[in-house]
Every structure is written in structure tokens, then in C-alpha cells.
Amino acid sequence: MQSLRSLHSLGPEGGHKRRPARVVLAICVVVMVVATLPTAAYAFASASSQATHPVTAARATSTAKAASVPSSQPRALASYGSAAATPQRQNAPGTAASGAHSSPTQTVKASTQPSAQSSTNPSGHPTAQPSSQGSAPASSSPSPNNPGNVWYVATNGSDSADGSQGSPWLTLQHAADVATGTVYARGGSYSGFTVTRSGLKFVAYPGETPIVTGGSGRKDVVVFRGVDGGSLAGFTVQGNQTAYGCGIRVDGSQNVSLTGNVIRSNHSFGIGIMKSGNVVVSGNELTANDTGVEVEYGLDGNVIRSNYIHDNVTPVDSSRGRDGVNVYYTAGTTSISVNTFEHNGTHVEYYESSNITISGNSMSDGSALESGTDPGGSCRNIRFVRNIITRTNFGEYSDGLILRCASDSLFANNTISSVDKFAFDVIDGTQGVEFGGSVAGLQIENNIIVNCRAFSIDNVLPSSVVIDYNLVWGTSSADYGQYMAYVNGRGNTSSLDTFRSWTGYQAHGLQVDPKFADSDMHLSAQSPAIDMGAILPGVSYTGVAPDLGCWER
């Protein structure tokens, strides 16, 4: 068996490590932008639709971006999906997406606020700057009864004030304790706070950025605990220093939305969703945390969409962390869609978790996905569909997907390019494999895999595993990029015919040039991948059959 990266790996060379003790975390997710903003503080563009494409392609600039993004990052590929657009890197000069493809371009705006200060970081992302206008205006008269349930917090306020715009409170914790409805936070620095009352909406005042920083005595910076309804929009949440703590924790809650925030430099998790459901995390930037988002013991309906998740590379402990998103001991439905993942240790992991849909994401420069479970555990109904995985920096280790626990699951219509070691590493984890579970009923179909070793088959797989209708092509300087496949007991081969004779897989597979139209790997009109896919449940298409790869022409 080839050496695999461990489930909670610490570096690109992997190596199995013992799974750490379960750490109960809460991860918070945000979902809708507060509709009661007096001016449109976070006006996200709705996704465009086009009849010739079964999914909507979205390309957007991010909301407030931290200036830590390396200047060497090139343009990210577009994501796909019908949700709000992903905050992504802007097109480099002269590389705008061609209008000939069914991939409409759209931009997510951080705000339409006239007083917002912004700059551009070296990668072209707009970077929000905290406004100096954090003090409350002196013109508004107090509204003690506050029939509109709208309240204000400012750095020059007082908790003995009435919370009106002209007489704001000082602390977010006081607002969490006494307010109802919507709380507007003026720009400036604040201490962490805990929300235990349902329905509270915390919103950045238009044009300003409230910054909430972790401090001594708090395990987490912002907490929603035991609530049904609540939201946080437009904040920067940073600097948690407590091990296994979170920038934002959603604990035992339902219907919480985290939207348009910058969540950075938190130890250990940017957002933790624990024993919670219907949490929506949307339009955020998560960077420089140990792990961006962790869903632990999640209930149904958690959604992580349209976020920019990058540079989360710090170990939590000797065998944990460095993930963009980790789904942990979760059976409730989880959707991870239309996100941009860049420069994370591993972009997505799931551990003893089921019912996960991972779709329309762009992943580059990092390990794409890893799976695992406890002895006797399982991972079922994983759908990994219409994602694009690429490698832009050959100085940074990047590999594909480790599938050692993925029964009754579908990995289809993805485009994978130039990754190290393998695009798909498949192993029957029930054969005494560390962190292994069943892969019975796994389907790997309709993918395009170029310039890397497409398959690593590490032991004899169940007869119910299907690997077919995939197009493979090309070589590169990636690790093992000169080969097409590896089969345990046989070795490496560069020939599809040889791989087919060894395994019986890829009966309808192709080893031809896919004839991409552009660097985003859309298909040209002459592509042999058009209409060559298997018809699969839940995968939409045009024409007589699905095209191969992530783009439907």
C-alpha cells in the first residue's frame, strides 16, 4: 500500500498518527444577510442563470479580505452552483472569462456604503479597513421605548445609556443581554460576547467595521448558545488564543446566520458548529485560523457556501488542524458549496460523517479532501460533484482525494489538474486500514483528470465500486505525474488499456486530450468529452448525456 497522508496530517508527507481524543467544539455558521439594514450594508449579487448550463457559474471578488494573502497567488478558477457567488480572486488583466461559455460572471459586493474605506491587497482582493467613524452621531434623540427594536453600540457609548443611535451602549455583551431585534455596532474594537437569547441580529453599521478580539478568560470570541434564530454580519472576529476555542462558536442552536464577516487568526477554529442545525455560513473570509470551519455532531441543514477559505495551516495539536472545513461525527445533512479554497493544509475533511454534499467549489494549492472513521464507523452518502481542483504553485504540496471511507457515495463531474501523487486514492478501509471504513457502492464517474496520476488503487476493492467514464490525459512535474495509475501488486502504468486490463475499471474511459477552450478548463466545441458521460441521479446536463468534467457546455 502506498503511504497516505494521515487524517489530521501535519505536513505534505503525511504519515499515520493516532487520532486525538474527541474535542467537543462548536462551529458557527451564518446564513442570511440581515434585511433590516438602513442602507444595504451587504448587498450580495444574485446568481445569474443560463439555459445552456445546468448549474450557475459564479466569479466574484471577496468581501473584506485580510492582507495576508500571498501576492504570488494567481487568478482562481470560477466556482459553480446556484447559491450566492463565492468571494474569489479577481481576474488578472487580460484573463476575463470568455462570454462564449455558459459561466456568467458576477461580483459579490462587500457593501454599497458610501463611507467604507477600502484598499486592495497584493492578490487583487479588496481589503476592508476599519472606519475611523466609530463614534455615535450626536444628532439623534434617544428612543427609550424603541418600538422598532433597533439598538446601537459604539466605542464612546455607555451601558447605562438607552441604546438609541444618539445614546448607544458601550459593550456588545450588554446588547446581547438586554436588546431585542437588531443591534448595529459602530466601527472600532470590542471584547467578545455570548448570545443566549433567540432572534438577535448583530450587524455592522453601514460603512464601518466592528472588530471583536479574543481576550483572557474567554474560550471563544463570539458565542451563540441555545438559541433559535440569530445572526452576525459584517464583523471582523479575530485573535482567539484558547486551545480548541473558536472565533465564533454556535452551540446547541438552530437557524443562526453568519454572513459577510472576516474571521481570522483564531486558535483553534475560525467557526465551530456544535450540535446545531440550519446554520448558514455565507460570504465570509476565513483565514489564518488553525481550521477554518468545523462542524461537530451537526444536525440537519448546515450550509457553508460562497466563502473565501484560505491559508488555514496551523496545527491544533500533534495530529489535528490545518483544514479549510472539517465535518466531524456528523450525520445531519451538511452542504459545502460554491466556496473558494486556497492554500489550506487540507481543504475539506470528513470523519465518521455522512450525508455531505460538496459541490461547485474551487480548490487550489493544498490537499483536496480526506476521509476517515473510527473502527466500525462509516461514512455514507457523500456527494462530491462539479468541483474544480487545480494546482497553481508547484512549490507547494497539493494532492487529490483520499477515499478510505465513502460507501454509497458519488464523486462525479469534477475537473482535476496537476496534483501530487493521485487525483483519487481509493482503499477498502475495512481491510485493517487505519481510519478506514467501507467504500462499497462508491462511484467515481464523469471526471476529467489531467497532468497527474489519476488513480491509486491500494487494495482489492468491493465489486460494487464503479470507476468509469473518466477522461485522463497528460503528464506533469507533480509527484508521480508521469503515470496514469497505480494498482497495488501491479505497480504504475501510463496506459489506460493496461489499467483496464489490471482492474476492469474504465471500460468506457478515455485517454485523449480534452481540448480545453481556456485556462479555466471549459470544454471547446471540439472536445471529445462532450456528451460522453454516464447519466447519474441528481446530476443535471444538457444534450444527450452529461459532458465529462465540471463544466457542462
C-alpha positions in Angstrom: 0.0 0.0 0.0 1.2 3.5 -0.8 1.9 5.9 2.0 -1.1 8.0 2.7 -1.5 11.4 4.3 -3.0 10.9 7.8 -6.5 12.1 8.6 -5.3 15.0 10.6 -2.0 15.4 8.9 0.7 18.0 9.8 2.5 18.2 6.5 2.6 17.2 2.9 4.4 13.9 3.5 1.6 12.7 5.8 2.3 9.6 7.9 -0.4 8.0 10.1 -0.9 9.4 13.5 -3.1 8.5 16.3 -6.5 10.2 16.2 -6.7 12.6 19.1 -9.3 12.4 21.8 -12.6 13.9 20.8 -12.7 17.5 21.4 -16.1 19.0 21.7 -16.3 22.0 19.5 -18.9 24.3 18.4 -18.8 25.7 15.0 -20.8 28.5 13.8 -22.3 29.1 10.6 -24.1 32.0 9.2 -26.7 32.3 6.7 -28.7 35.3 5.6 -27.8 38.9 5.4 -29.9 41.0 7.8 -32.8 42.5 5.8 -33.3 45.4 8.2 -30.1 47.3 7.4 -31.0 51.0 7.0 -28.7 51.1 3.9 -27.6 48.0 2.1 -24.6 47.1 4.1 -24.1 43.7 2.4 -25.7 43.6 -1.0 -24.8 40.3 -2.5 -25.4 39.9 -6.2 -27.9 37.1 -7.1 -26.5 34.4 -9.3 -27.2 34.6 -13.0 -28.8 31.8 -14.7 -28.3 30.5 -18.3 -30.3 27.8 -20.0 -27.3 26.1 -21.6 -25.7 25.3 -18.3 -27.2 23.0 -15.6 -25.5 25.0 -12.9 -24.7 28.6 -12.5 -21.0 29.6 -12.5 -20.1 32.4 -10.2 -17.0 34.5 -10.1 -16.7 37.3 -7.6 -14.5 39.5 -5.6 -14.4 38.8 -1.8 -15.8 40.8 1.0 -13.3 42.4 3.3 -10.0 40.5 2.8 -7.1 40.2 5.1 -3.8 41.5 3.7 -2.1 38.2 4.4 -2.9 36.6 1.0 0.4 35.9 -0.7 1.0 38.1 -3.7 2.0 35.1 -5.7 -1.5 33.7 -5.9 -2.8 33.7 -9.5 -6.4 34.0 -10.6 -8.7 31.5 -9.1 -10.9 29.4 -11.3 -14.6 30.1 -11.2 -16.9 28.1 -9.0 -20.3 26.7 -9.8 -23.7 26.5 -8.2 -27.0 28.2 -7.7 -26.1 29.8 -4.4 -24.7 33.3 -3.9 -21.4 34.0 -5.6 -18.2 33.0 -4.0 -15.8 35.7 -2.9 -12.9 34.9 -5.2 -9.8 36.4 -6.7 -10.4 39.0 -9.4 -9.4 38.1 -12.9 -5.8 39.0 -13.8 -5.5 41.7 -16.6 -6.4 40.1 -19.9 -7.8 36.9 -18.5 -11.5 37.6 -18.1 -13.7 34.6 -18.6 -15.0 34.2 -22.2 -18.6 35.0 -22.8 -18.8 32.0 -25.1 -19.2 29.7 -22.2 -22.3 29.2 -20.0 -20.5 30.6 -16.9 -21.9 34.1 -16.2 -19.6 36.3 -14.3 -20.9 38.1 -11.2 -19.5 40.2 -8.4 -20.3 40.0 -4.8 -20.0 43.4 -3.2 -18.9 43.8 0.3 -21.1 46.8 0.7 -22.6 49.8 -1.0 -21.8 52.0 1.9 -20.5 55.5 0.9 -18.2 55.9 3.9 -16.5 52.5 3.8 -12.7 52.7 3.4 -11.1 50.1 1.3 -7.8 49.1 -0.3 -6.6 46.3 -2.5 -4.3 43.6 -1.3 -1.5 42.2 -3.5 -3.8 39.5 -4.9 -6.4 42.0 -6.1 -8.9 41.3 -3.3 -10.5 44.4 -1.8 -9.4 44.7 1.9 -11.8 46.5 4.2 -10.3 48.9 6.6 -11.9 49.8 9.9 -13.6 53.1 9.7 -12.5 55.8 12.0 -16.1 56.9 12.3 -16.9 54.6 15.2 -18.4 57.2 17.4 -22.1 57.7 17.6 -23.5 60.8 16.0 -24.7 63.4 18.4 -27.8 64.3 16.4 -30.3 61.5 17.1 -32.6 61.9 20.0 -33.0 59.0 22.5 -35.8 56.5 21.9 -36.4 54.8 25.3 -39.3 52.6 24.1 -37.6 51.7 20.8 -40.7 50.4 19.1 -38.6 49.4 16.1 -36.3 47.1 18.1 -33.2 48.7 16.7 -30.3 49.4 19.0 -26.8 50.7 18.8 -23.4 50.0 20.3 -20.4 52.4 19.9 -16.9 52.6 21.4 -17.9 56.0 23.0 -21.2 54.7 24.4 -22.3 53.7 27.9 -24.1 50.6 29.1 -26.2 52.9 31.3 -27.5 54.7 28.2 -30.7 53.8 26.4 -29.1 52.1 23.4 -30.5 54.6 20.8 -28.4 55.9 17.9 -27.7 59.1 19.8 -27.1 57.4 23.1 -25.5 54.0 22.3 -24.4 51.3 24.6 -20.7 50.6 25.1 -20.4 46.8 25.0 -21.8 44.1 22.8 -22.3 41.9 25.8 -24.7 44.4 27.3 -26.6 44.4 24.0 -26.7 40.6 23.9 -28.2 40.7 27.4 -30.9 43.3 27.0 -31.7 44.1 23.4 -34.3 42.6 21.1 -34.3 42.8 17.3 -31.3 44.3 15.6 -28.1 45.7 17.1 -25.9 48.0 15.0 -22.3 48.1 16.0 -20.3 51.1 15.1 -16.7 50.7 13.9 -13.9 50.1 16.4 -12.6 47.5 18.8 -14.8 45.4 21.1 -14.4 42.5 23.5 -16.1 39.1 22.9 -19.7 38.4 23.8 -22.1 35.5 24.3 -25.7 35.4 22.9 -28.2 33.2 24.8 -31.4 34.8 23.7 -33.1 33.9 20.4 -33.6 36.2 17.4 -30.9 38.8 18.0 -29.2 40.2 14.8 -25.8 41.8 15.2 -25.0 44.0 12.2 -22.0 46.2 11.3 -23.2 49.8 11.0 -23.1 50.7 7.3 -19.6 51.8 6.2 -17.9 50.7 9.4 -16.2 47.6 10.7 -16.6 46.5 14.3 -13.6 44.3 15.3 -14.1 41.8 18.1 -10.9 40.4 19.5 -10.4 37.4 21.9 -9.1 38.0 25.3 -8.1 36.3 28.5 -10.8 34.5 30.3 -12.8 33.6 27.2 -12.6 30.3 25.4 -14.3 31.7 22.3 -14.6 35.2 21.0 -18.3 35.2 19.9 -20.8 32.5 21.1 -24.4 31.7 20.1 -25.6 29.2 22.7 -29.0 27.5 22.9 -30.7 30.0 20.6 -33.3 29.6 17.8 -32.5 32.4 15.4 -29.7 34.9 15.4 -27.1 36.4 13.1 -23.8 38.2 12.8 -23.0 40.2 9.7 -20.1 42.4 8.7 -17.8 42.0 11.7 -14.1 41.1 12.0 -13.7 38.3 14.6 -10.1 37.6 15.5 -7.4 36.6 17.9 -8.8 33.8 20.0 -5.9 32.3 21.9 -7.5 29.4 23.8 -6.8 25.9 22.5 -9.9 24.2 21.0 -11.7 27.5 21.2 -13.4 29.4 18.3 -13.6 32.8 16.7 -17.3 32.1 16.5 -19.0 29.2 18.2 -22.6 28.1 17.5 -23.5 25.6 20.3 -26.8 23.7 20.6 -28.6 26.2 18.4 -30.8 26.4 15.3 -31.2 29.0 12.5 -28.1 31.0 13.0 -26.6 33.0 10.1 -23.0 34.2 9.8 -22.6 36.4 6.8 -20.0 38.8 5.4 -17.6 38.5 8.3 -13.8 38.3 8.3 -12.8 35.6 10.7 -9.0 35.4 11.1 -6.1 34.3 13.3 -8.1 32.2 15.8 -6.8 29.2 17.7 -8.2 26.7 17.1 -11.2 27.2 14.9 -12.5 30.1 12.9 -16.1 28.9 13.2 -17.3 26.0 15.2 -20.8 24.5 14.7 -21.5 22.0 17.5 -24.8 20.1 18.0 -26.5 22.7 15.9 -28.6 22.7 12.7 -29.8 25.1 10.0 -26.7 27.2 10.5 -25.7 29.2 7.4 -22.1 30.4 6.9 -22.1 32.6 3.8 -19.9 35.2 2.2 -17.2 35.2 4.8 -13.5 35.2 4.6 -11.8 32.7 6.9 -8.0 32.9 7.0 -5.0 32.2 9.3 -7.1 30.1 11.7 -5.9 26.6 12.7 -9.0 25.3 10.9 -11.5 27.5 9.1 -14.8 25.8 9.9 -15.5 22.7 11.9 -19.0 21.0 12.1 -19.2 18.7 15.0 -22.1 16.4 15.8 -24.1 18.5 13.4 -27.8 18.3 12.9 -29.6 18.7 9.6 -29.4 21.8 7.4 -26.0 23.2 8.0 -24.7 25.2 5.0 -21.2 26.5 4.2 -21.4 28.4 1.0 -19.8 31.2 -1.0 -16.9 31.8 1.4 -13.3 32.5 0.7 -11.4 30.0 2.9 -7.6 30.2 2.7 -4.3 29.9 4.4 -5.6 27.9 7.4 -2.4 25.9 8.0 -1.6 25.8 11.7 -1.8 22.5 13.7 -4.3 22.4 16.5 -2.2 19.7 18.2 0.1 17.0 17.1 -2.4 15.4 14.7 -5.3 17.9 14.2 -6.0 21.0 12.3 -4.8 22.7 9.1 -8.2 22.3 7.4 -10.4 24.6 5.4 -13.6 22.7 6.6 -13.8 19.6 8.8 -17.0 17.7 9.3 -16.7 15.6 12.4 -19.0 12.9 13.8 -21.9 14.4 11.9 -24.9 12.5 10.5 -27.1 15.6 9.8 -27.1 17.0 6.3 -24.2 19.3 5.5 -23.8 21.3 2.3 -20.4 22.8 1.3 -20.9 24.7 -1.9 -19.5 27.4 -4.2 -16.6 28.2 -1.9 -13.1 29.2 -2.9 -10.4 27.1 -1.1 -6.8 28.1 -1.4 -3.6 27.3 0.4 -5.1 25.3 3.3 -3.4 22.2 4.6 -6.4 20.1 3.5 -9.4 21.9 2.0 -12.2 19.5 3.2 -12.1 16.6 5.6 -14.9 14.4 7.0 -14.5 11.9 9.8 -17.2 9.4 10.7 -19.7 11.6 9.0 -22.4 11.1 6.4 -24.9 13.0 4.2 -22.5 15.6 3.0 -22.8 17.4 -0.4 -19.6 19.1 -1.6 -20.4 20.9 -4.9 -19.3 23.8 -7.1 -16.2 24.6 -5.1 -12.8 25.8 -6.4 -9.9 24.2 -4.7 -6.2 25.0 -5.3 -2.8 24.6 -3.7 -3.5 22.2 -0.8 -4.8 18.6 -0.4 -8.3 18.4 -1.7 -10.1 16.0 0.5 -9.6 13.3 3.1 -11.9 10.8 4.7 -11.7 8.5 7.8 -13.6 7.0 10.6 -13.2 5.1 13.9 -13.1 1.3 13.8 -16.5 0.1 12.9 -17.7 3.5 11.9 -19.0 4.6 8.5 -19.2 7.5 6.1 -22.2 7.3 3.7 -23.9 9.3 1.1 -21.1 11.7 0.3 -21.7 13.6 -3.0 -18.6 15.4 -4.4 -19.9 16.9 -7.7 -18.8 19.6 -10.1 -15.8 20.8 -8.2 -12.6 22.1 -9.8 -9.2 21.1 -8.2 -6.0 22.6 -9.5 -2.5 23.5 -8.7 -1.0 26.9 -9.4 2.1 26.8 -7.2 4.4 23.8 -7.8 6.5 24.8 -4.8 3.5 24.0 -2.6 2.4 20.4 -1.9 -1.0 19.6 -3.3 -2.7 16.2 -3.7 -6.2 14.9 -4.5 -8.8 12.9 -2.6 -8.2 10.1 -0.1 -11.2 7.8 -0.1 -10.9 5.2 2.6 -14.4 5.7 4.0 -17.1 6.5 1.4 -19.8 4.0 1.0 -22.8 4.6 -1.3 -21.2 7.8 -2.4 -20.8 9.7 -5.7 -17.7 11.5 -6.9 -18.6 12.8 -10.3 -18.2 15.5 -12.9 -15.1 17.1 -11.3 -12.1 18.5 -13.1 -8.7 17.8 -11.5 -5.4 19.1 -12.7 -1.7 18.8 -11.8 -2.0 17.4 -8.2 0.7 15.4 -6.5 0.6 11.6 -6.0 -3.0 11.0 -7.2 -6.3 12.5 -8.1 -8.3 9.6 -6.4 -6.7 7.4 -3.9 -9.1 4.6 -3.2 -8.7 1.9 -0.5 -11.1 -0.5 1.1 -10.8 0.6 4.7 -12.4 -2.5 6.2 -9.2 -4.4 5.5 -7.4 -3.4 8.6 -6.6 0.2 7.4 -6.1 2.9 10.0 -9.0 5.3 10.0 -10.6 3.1 7.3 -14.2 2.3 6.6 -16.3 0.8 3.8 -16.2 2.1 0.2 -18.8 -0.3 -1.0 -21.1 1.4 -3.5 -18.6 4.1 -4.3 -18.9 5.6 -7.8 -16.2 7.7 -9.5 -17.5 8.7 -12.8 -17.5 11.5 -15.4 -14.4 13.2 -14.2 -11.6 14.9 -16.2 -8.2 14.3 -14.7 -5.2 15.9 -16.4 -1.4 16.2 -15.8 -1.3 13.9 -12.8 -1.7 10.3 -11.7 -5.4 9.8 -11.9 -5.9 6.7 -9.7 -4.1 4.9 -6.9 -5.9 1.6 -6.1 -4.3 0.5 -2.8 -6.0 -2.9 -2.3 -8.7 -5.1 -3.7 -12.0 -3.0 -3.8 -15.5 -4.3 -3.3 -17.2 -5.4 -6.5 -19.8 -2.7 -6.1 -17.2 0.1 -6.6 -17.6 1.8 -10.0 -14.7 3.7 -11.7 -15.7 4.5 -15.2 -16.4 7.2 -17.8 -13.4 9.3 -16.7 -11.1 11.1 -19.1 -7.4 11.1 -18.3 -4.7 12.9 -20.1 -1.2 14.3 -19.9 1.8 14.3 -17.6 3.5 16.9 -15.4 6.2 17.5 -12.8 3.8 16.8 -10.0 4.8 13.8 -7.8 4.1 10.7 -9.9 2.7 13.0 -12.6 4.4 10.8 -15.3 2.0 8.0 -14.6 -1.7 7.4 -15.3 -2.4 5.0 -12.4 -1.1 2.8 -9.7 -2.5 -0.6 -8.7 -1.3 -2.4 -5.6 0.5 -5.6 -6.6 1.0 -4.4 -10.1 2.8 -1.0 -9.9 2.4 2.1 -12.0 1.3 2.4 -15.6 0.9 5.2 -18.1 -1.6 3.2 -20.2 -5.3 3.2 -19.8 -5.5 -0.1 -21.6 -3.1 -1.6 -19.1 -5.0 -0.2 -16.1 -8.2 -1.5 -17.6 -6.7 -5.0 -18.0 -5.4 -5.0 -14.4 -8.6 -3.8 -12.8 -11.6 -4.0 -15.1 -12.2 -0.3 -14.4 -12.6 2.5 -17.0 -14.4 0.3 -19.6 -15.8 3.5 -21.1 -13.0 5.7 -20.1 -10.9 7.9 -22.4 -7.3 8.7 -22.6 -7.4 11.7 -25.0 -6.7 15.4 -25.0 -9.9 17.0 -23.5 -9.3 20.1 -25.8 -10.0 22.8 -23.2 -11.0 26.1 -24.5 -9.2 28.2 -21.8 -7.2 28.1 -18.6 -10.4 27.6 -16.6 -10.8 24.3 -18.4 -14.1 24.9 -20.1 -14.6 22.5 -23.0 -14.1 23.7 -26.5 -16.6 22.8 -29.2 -14.2 20.1 -30.4 -13.8 18.4 -27.1 -14.2 14.6 -27.0 -15.6 15.0 -23.5 -18.9 16.5 -24.7 -21.9 14.2 -24.1 -19.6 11.3 -23.1 -20.7 10.9 -19.5 -22.9 8.4 -17.7 -26.3 9.6 -16.7 -26.3 9.8 -12.9 -29.0 10.6 -10.4 -29.1 14.2 -9.4 -26.5 15.4 -11.9 -28.1 17.7 -14.4 -26.9 18.1 -18.0 -27.8 19.3 -21.5 -27.6 17.3 -24.7 -27.9 13.6 -25.0 -25.7 12.8 -22.0 -23.6 14.7 -19.4 -20.3 16.2 -20.5 -17.3 15.0 -18.7 -15.7 17.3 -16.1 -17.1 20.1 -14.1 -18.3 22.3 -16.9 -21.4 21.4 -18.9 -21.1 23.1 -22.3 
